[in-house]
Amino acid sequence: KSQRRTTEKAVRPPRDVKDSDDLSVANDEADELRIMGMDEMELFNLEKALDYFKMALSTVPQPSQASSILELMGDVYSLQERHTKALERYQEALRLKRKTK
């Protein structure tokens, strides 16, 4: 069984990442929120999944992580048949991926 953080604990303003320890914590937090969003997506709790992805996006310290979260958000919007929003997220993810190459 996976342990889940409560939403209250997960909701925090983004912090300034300065050293490798802070980067590691921010990576872990963003990763955990992304996984929680994916869990909700599998259960078709799509709005809840979007909430987790948005929180992950606000804590993610690296563009490569942000692009994968944006892709997941595009997938959720696509499942909701909100195709314009899905396309916007996919395009944003692609722009970030191109910048990091």
Secondary structure, DSSP 4 states (H G I P E B T S, - for coil): ------HHHH--------SHHHHHHHHHHHHHHHHHHHHHHHTT-HHHHHHHHHHHHHH--SHHHHHHHHHHHHHHHHHTT-HHHHHHHHHHHHHHHHHH-
